[in-house]
Every structure is written in C-alpha cells, then in structure tokens.
Amino acid sequence: MTVRKGKSLAVSIQEHMAIDVCPGPIRPIRQISAYFPRLSPTSSVSEPLSPTRSAVVPAATSPGSLSPVIDSGDSDDSTSLGTLEFDLLYERATSSLHCTMLRAKGLKPMDFNGLADPYVKLHLLPGACKANKLKTKIVRNTLNPVWNETLTYCGITEEDMYRKTLRVSVCDEDRLTHNEFIGESRVALRRVKPDLNKHFKLCLEHPPPLPSPTAMSSALRGISLYLREWENDQQRSLEERGRLLLCLQFLPPGGLSVGVKRCAHLAAMDVNGFSDPYVKTYLKPDLQKKSKHKTSVIKKTLNPEFNEEFFYEISFSDLTSKTLEVTVWDYDLGKSNDFIGGVSLGCHSQGDSLQHWVDCLKNKGTKVERWHTLTNQLPGSTLGLVSSLIG
C-alpha cells in the first residue's frame, strides 16, 4: 500500500482486523468451544484442551460414542447482583414492624451508562394485597445507593412474626419502559426478636425459578398445571382483606364505648389500586335497627386513620348476650358499596375476637385495644352466652 506525502494514512476495517488480529498468513477463526474440554469415552475430564491445539470434530460418530455437548450457560447466573443492608425492628406494644433500608453495594448495572436507578420494594408473604407492598425513594445513577429510609408495617401481630416472610426486592426504575428487577432477599420474620433491632447484610439473589411445563411430558405437564392452580387457590385463601384496630371500653353503670382507630393493609377495591374506606358498627341483635354507627369516608387509601368513637347505652347483663359486628366498606358513588372485610366480637366468637371481648368485660372502665384480621365473609349474628368466661 502506497501512501503519498502529506496525506493521512487510511486503513480499511478489513485491513485493520488483519493487522491487529491475524498478522501473517490467514488462519481459521478460533471458536470459543476450542477453549473447553470435550467429553469422549476415551478422554478425561481433567485433561485440558489448549486453544493452540486444533479441535477436530469427527464428521460422524458411532452409535455407542458420546456426542460432544457444550452447555453455554448464561453469564448473568455467575454475576454478583450486589449486597443489601437493612435493619428490622418489631415493636410489640404498637404491633409495628419498622424496616430501615440502609444501603446497597455493587448492584448489577441496568442502564446504558453502566449504572442504575435503584429503589427497594417490600412485600409480606403470604399476602398478595397491594397494601402489603411498600417502596423507598429512587436514587439516581449509582450502583451503591444509600437510602436510610424507614418503612413501617402497622397491625403486625406476634403470630404474623412467626409465620410471615419479608421479601426485599431491589429494582431499577426506567422512565421509558417497565421497571427492571435486580435481585431479592427473603427474611423469615421469626428471626426478629420483639423490641430488639436486628441488622441484616445479605447478598441479592435471583427469584426462585418456576417449573416450566413446556419442558415436561404431557403427563407431568398436566400435574404441573394442576399444582399451579392449587397453589393459586391456596394463595387466594391466604390473602388477607386487611387489619382493623379497635378499642373497647365498658363504662359503668351502663355503656360500651367502641373506638375505631385505624385500618392497615386493606384490599384494593378500585381500579386505581386504592379504596375509599369507611367502617360500620352494629350491636346485634338489633330489632329496632338503632345501633348502626358509621365513620367518615377517607379517600384513596389502604391505610386509613379514623380515630372515631361510638357509644352504646347498655347494661352489663345485656351486653353479655350481644354481638358487636364491625365491617369495613369501600364507598362508590352512584352504585352499591363494596364489602372489604369484617369481624364479630362477642361471647360466641373465637380467638382474638373472643379474647378482646372478654378482656373488655373483665376490665370495666379500662380501654382495651387489639388488632383484628378482617375476614372476607360478612359476619353473622349468632347468639350465645358464655357466662363462665366472664365470671
């Protein structure tokens, strides 16, 4: 190639590759498979295959020989997704779980600039309710974000701490397309002792893989579909409608004060992912239908605070045969309101509802607060009398 004086040297891309990559005679392009050992009946796995040696693949193999198989795994599987630091504190007195997201380090790059816009999502399992999901702020253009942000779950009982798991996910916010998942960690809440702050530093992981029915035989595919439907039914049965904080107080000589404090993690009933909740209370049986009380409606929330009290004039002896029915509704303009959940308290109740009612009657003049799990069935009014529990 001749270059005249005063003119810049022009080299085509083909010549550049020939000069930098293949100086001298042209040789066959080395394939990546040449750098890995090949399995055969006579070769040892520990015997390395140098890339300088020619990798000869036989044109045909005998029926009894092993065909060379190269498994090209995804490089992301061996890539570190990063670490996440956070603190968990469960306050038994307030039934609150405080989740303080501190920082993350070495996150996987998700954007074209080699960085990410990370944030953290929290989700209590089991539970598919939208209100179960909390989210931190977004930190822009970093792989080592610092949040120092506390997210709080209200209405968490000690039973929840024993049976629930906190899923902590780190995601990348994308303004043009959908947000991307980076990694997650899961913590069994029974590891957290009441009123003691516990620090976690965990490696982010890929979500647990789901079995693919397409890779199975027809019989296994049918079993897999059946199990998946069964798991979905179980998940729906475990999905809670929300929590309700009630305060009961019997005031001598004759009166019951019912305080509707707040709700937490209510089911979303509207298309915007929220509800317009309010609470109704009845003291049944109510032949004259005069015991109905209703709170105000709070718009667009799944965690409303009411702080309203209602008073029923009733003697102690009559109260032992009554049932307090508390229901939570979603207000809809122009159509019937949607039922979210409810709870019944009385001598015929069970579990926390019965205990709350008995504690109220035993401790006259004392305010007794308790969180209740809402059921997805409208409470009934079954009469009963368990005088031995009251004494």
N, C-alpha and C positions, 0 to 999 in steps of 0.2 A: 504494500500500500504506500503510495507516494503522497507526501504532504508538502505543499508549497510554503515558502517562507511568508510569514505574516498572516497565515490563516490558522484558525483553531483546529485542533485535532478532532475529527468527527468519527466516532466509533458506533457502529450499529449495535443494537441489543444482542443480536446473534454473535457478533464478534466479541462483545464484552463477556458473554457467558462462556464462549470458547476459551477466552484468555484466562478468566478468573477461575473457572470451574474445571475445564478439561484442557489443560495445556498439553501439547504434544498430540499424538495420534488420538483420533476419536474412539472412545470406548463406550460400551453399553452403559446406560444409566443404572446405577446401583439401586435396587429396590429395598424398601425398609425391611422386607421379610428376610433379606440376606443377613441381617444383624441378629436374628433369633435362631435358636437351635431348632432343628427339625426332628420330629419323633419318627422312628422307624423300628422295626423288630430287632435290628442289629446294632442300633446306635444307643448311646447312653444319654440320659437327660442332662447329666452334669457335663457332657462334652461340649464346650463352646464352639461356635462357628464364627470364625473371623470374617469380617466383611471383605477382606482381601482375597479370601478363597472363593472360588467360583461355586455358586449354589446351583447344582444341576438337579432339575426336577425331571424324573423319568416321564416319558411320554405316556406310558401305560403301566399300571400296577397290577400285580396278580391278585386274584380274589382273596387270598389269605393275608395280604400285606395291609399295613395301615396307611391310609391316605394322609398326606401331610395337611394338618389343620392349623391355621393361625387364627387365634382369637384376639381380635383388635378391640380391646376394652376402651371405654370412654375415659378420656383423660381427666374429666371432672370428678370421677369417682375417687381418684387419688389426690385431688386438690383440697387443701385445707380451706374450710369455709369461714374460719375465724373463731374467736372466743368471745364470750359474753359474761359480764359481771353484773350481778344484781343482788339485792337484799330482800328477804321476806320477813314480815313481822305480823303475827296474828295476835290481836287484842281480844282477849276473852270477854272483857267487860262490855265492849261495844260491838262484839261479833263482826269485827272488821279485819280484812286481810290487806295489809299495805305492801305493795310491790314497788320497790325503788329500783328503777333501771339506771345503772351507773354508766357503763361504757362498754364498747366492743373494740376488739383489736384484730387487725389482719383480715378484714372481711374480703370476700371474693369480689373482684371488680365486676360491675354490671353494665357500665356505660362505656361509650366510645372513647372517653377521655381517660379510661383506666381507673375511674373512681366509682362512687355510688352515692345515692341519696337515701341513706338508711333510716328506718324507723322500726319500732318494736310493737308487735301485737300480742295481746294476752287473751287466752281463751281457757275457760274452765271446762274440764271434761269429767264425766259426761255432761252434755248440755249443748244444744245447738241454737240456743236463744241468742239473738243479736245483742242483747244487753249484756251477755257474758263476755263480749269482746271489748277490750279497751286498747287504746292506741296512744303512743307517745308522739311527741313532735318529730318533725323531719329535720335531719342535719344534712346540709348540702355538701356535695363534692368532698367526700372523705371516706377512707377505709378504716378510720379509727375514731368513730363518733363518741361524743360524751353527751349524755342526756341529763343525768342527775334529776330525774323526774319520778315522782311517786304517783302510782295509780292505785286506787283503793276499791276493793270489793266490799260492799256492805251486806249484812244479813248472812254471813258465813257462820254456820254453826260448827260445833265440835265434831258432829257427825260428818259434815262436809269435809272437814280437815282430815278425817280418817279415810274417806272413800274417794275423794276427788283428786284430780291431777291437773296441774297448771302447765299449759302448753305455751311456751315463749317462742315466738317466731320473729325473725329479722327479715324485713322486706326492703326492696328498693323501689322508691317512688318514681314513676315515669309519667310525665305530663301528657305525652302524645299517645302512648299505648297503655295497656294494663300494667299494674304494678307487678314486679317480679319477686319471686321467693328466693331468699338467700340460704337460710338454714333455720333449724329449730332445736330446742331442747325441751325436755319434759321433766317435771319435778313432782313426785308424789307428795302431797301436802302433809301426809303423816310424818314426814321428816322434819317438819317445823314444829317446835315446841311452843306452847302458848306463852305469850309475853316475853319471848326471847328472840332477838334479832339473829337471823341466820344468813350468812354470806355465801354466795354461790359464784364460782368461776368455772363455766362449762364450755366445752367445745360444741360448736354448732354442728348439726348432723342433717343428713337428708331425711325427709319424711319416710315413715315405714312404707315399703312398697306393697302395692295391692296385687294379688294374683291375677294374671291375665287369662281370661277364659279362652282366648284365641289360640293359646299355646297348649291347650289340653285336648284330649279326645272328646268325643261327643258326650260320653257318659260323665266324665269329670266336669265338662262344661256345664251340664245340667245341674250337677251337685253344687258347683261354684255359684251359679245363678241363684239357686235355692238358698244357699247360705248367705249370699249377699242380701237377698230380700229379707231373710230372717234377721240379719244384723240391722237393717234399716228399720224394721218393726221394733226391735229392741231399743234402738236409738230414740225413736219417737216416743216409746213408753217411758224412757228415762228423761226425756226433755221436760224441764220444769216450766211452769207458767209464770213463776216469779215468787217473790217473798214479800211478806207483809209484817210490819212491826206494829203490834197492838199493845196498849197499856190499859189494864183493867184495875178498877178500884171500887170496892164496896164501901159506901159511906153510911154509917148508922145515923138515924134509926132505919132508914129505908131508901136506898138509892144506889144505882150502878152507874159509874162513870166509865165510858168507853172512849179511849183516846186513839185516834187513827194517826199514827206518827208519819210513816213513810212506806214506800214500796221500793223494791230493788229487783233488777233483772226481769222486768215484766216482758211478756211475749209481745212481739211487734204485730199489730193488727192492721196497720195502714200500709199503703203502697210505698210511702216514703220511708219505711223501715222503723217507724215510731208508733206511738199510740197517744190518745188523748184521754188519760185515765181519770176515773173518779171512783169512790168507794161508797157502797151502801151497807147499812147495818139494819138488821131486824132482830127483835126479841120474840121468838116464837115458842108456843103457839100464840097467834095474834088474831083473834076472831074479828076485832073491830078495825084491824089494819091501821093502827095509830102509832106503831113502833118504828116506822120507817124513818131513817135519817140518811142524809146524803151529803158528801163533801163537795167542794167546788171541783171543777174540771181544770186540769193542768195540761196545757197543750204541748204536743210534740216532745214527749219524754218517755223513757222507760224506767226512770228512777225518780219518781215524783216525791216531793215532800209536802204533806198536808198539814200536820200539827193542828188537827181539829178534834174537839171533844164533844161527846153527846152524853146526855144524862137521862136515865130511865128511873122513874119513881116506882119502886117495887120493894116489897118486904123480903126479908132474908128467906123466910119459909117458902114464899112463892118462887124465889129465884132458883131454888134447888130443882124445880121441875121445868125450868125454862132452857131454851137453847138460843145462843147468840149466833146468828148467821151473818157472816161478813163476806161480801162479794166485791170484786173489782171488775169494772166495765170500761170499755173504750167508747167514748162519745162520738157519734156520727150524725152530722147534720142532714136532715131530710130522709133518714132511714133508721131502721132499728139499730140500737147499740149492740156492740159485740161483747160477749162474755169472755173475760180473760181468765179468771180463776176465783176460787173462794175457799172458805174454811168455816167449819162449825165448831163452836165451843159449848160444852155442856157436860152433864154427868154421864151421858151416853157416848161421849167422844172417846178417842184413843190417843195414845202417845202424847206428844207435846200439847195438843189441844186440851186433853183431859187434865194434864198436869197444870197448865196455866189456869184453867177454871177452878180447880181445887185449891191452888195457891191463893187465888183471889178470895175465895170464900173463907179460907182458914185465916187469912191475914187481913182482918177488917181494918179499913182506914189506911192501908198501905198500897201504894202504886206498884203493880207487878207488870213488868214489860217482858215481852218474849217475841222472837221472830217465828213466823209460821210459813210453811211451804204451801203455796196455793195449789189446789187440785184443778184438773180440767173438767171436773163434773160439778154441776150445780148442787150445792149442799142440800140435803134433805132435812126434814124436821121430824126426827124420830124421838118420841117421848121416852124418858127413862128416869129412874131415880136410884141413885147410888148413895144413900144417906150414910152408909158406913164409911165412905171415903172422906166425908166432911166432918163427921164426929160431933 
